Amino acid sequence: MFEFDEKENVSRPCTTLHSPREEDLEKLETDPGAVMARAYDLVLERLGDRGGSIRIHRQDIQSRVFKVLA
């Protein structure tokens, strides 16, 4: 879910718009690098066609993500 800025500090997560998977919420503060995003890829005829993600739409999760990024 998070990307890491190697120029600034490898251990500090960078901003993201993706919502975390529900099963990874307990790792959000303790191990953000292990949190997976609710993202998808659409593949038709073995060709990657489109991709996207569920954006953060819950205020409680958004607040937790902001704390991780601070």
C-alpha positions as CSV (number, residue, x, y, z in Angstrom):
1,M,0.0,0.0,0.0
2,F,2.8,2.5,0.9
3,E,5.7,3.5,-1.3
4,F,9.0,4.3,0.3
5,D,11.0,7.4,-0.7
6,E,14.6,6.1,-1.1
7,K,15.9,9.7,-1.6
8,E,14.6,10.9,1.7
9,N,14.7,7.9,4.0
10,V,14.1,4.3,3.1
11,S,12.2,3.5,6.2
12,R,9.7,6.3,5.9
13,P,6.5,5.6,4.0
14,C,5.3,8.1,1.4
15,T,1.8,9.3,0.7
16,T,-0.7,7.0,-0.9
17,L,-4.4,7.2,-2.0
18,H,-5.1,3.5,-1.7
19,S,-7.3,2.0,1.0
20,P,-5.7,-0.9,2.9
21,R,-7.1,-4.4,2.8
22,E,-9.4,-5.0,5.8
23,E,-7.3,-8.0,6.9
24,D,-4.2,-5.8,7.1
25,L,-5.6,-3.0,9.3
26,E,-4.0,-4.4,12.4
27,K,-0.5,-4.0,10.8
28,L,-1.1,-0.3,9.8
29,E,0.8,1.3,12.7
30,T,3.2,-1.5,13.5
31,D,4.3,-2.7,10.1
32,P,3.1,-0.4,7.3
33,G,5.4,-2.0,4.7
34,A,3.4,-5.2,5.0
35,V,0.0,-3.6,4.4
36,M,-1.4,-4.4,1.0
37,A,-3.7,-2.0,-0.9
38,R,-7.2,-2.8,-2.1
39,A,-6.0,-2.6,-5.7
40,Y,-6.8,-4.6,-8.9
41,D,-5.7,-5.2,-12.4
42,L,-8.0,-6.0,-15.3
43,V,-6.5,-8.6,-17.7
44,L,-8.2,-9.5,-20.9
45,E,-6.7,-12.0,-23.4
46,R,-3.6,-12.2,-21.2
47,L,-2.9,-8.5,-21.7
48,G,-3.0,-6.0,-18.8
49,D,-5.7,-3.6,-19.7
50,R,-6.6,-1.4,-16.8
51,G,-5.8,-1.1,-13.1
52,G,-6.9,0.9,-10.1
53,S,-7.7,0.8,-6.4
54,I,-10.3,1.5,-3.9
55,R,-9.5,5.0,-2.5
56,I,-9.6,5.7,1.2
57,H,-13.2,6.6,1.9
58,R,-13.4,6.0,5.7
59,Q,-12.4,8.9,7.9
60,D,-11.1,6.6,10.7
61,I,-8.7,4.8,8.3
62,Q,-7.6,8.1,6.7
63,S,-6.7,9.4,10.2
64,R,-4.6,6.3,10.9
65,V,-2.8,6.6,7.6
66,F,-2.0,10.3,8.2
67,K,-0.5,9.3,11.6
68,V,1.7,6.7,9.9
69,L,2.9,9.3,7.3
70,A,3.6,12.0,9.9
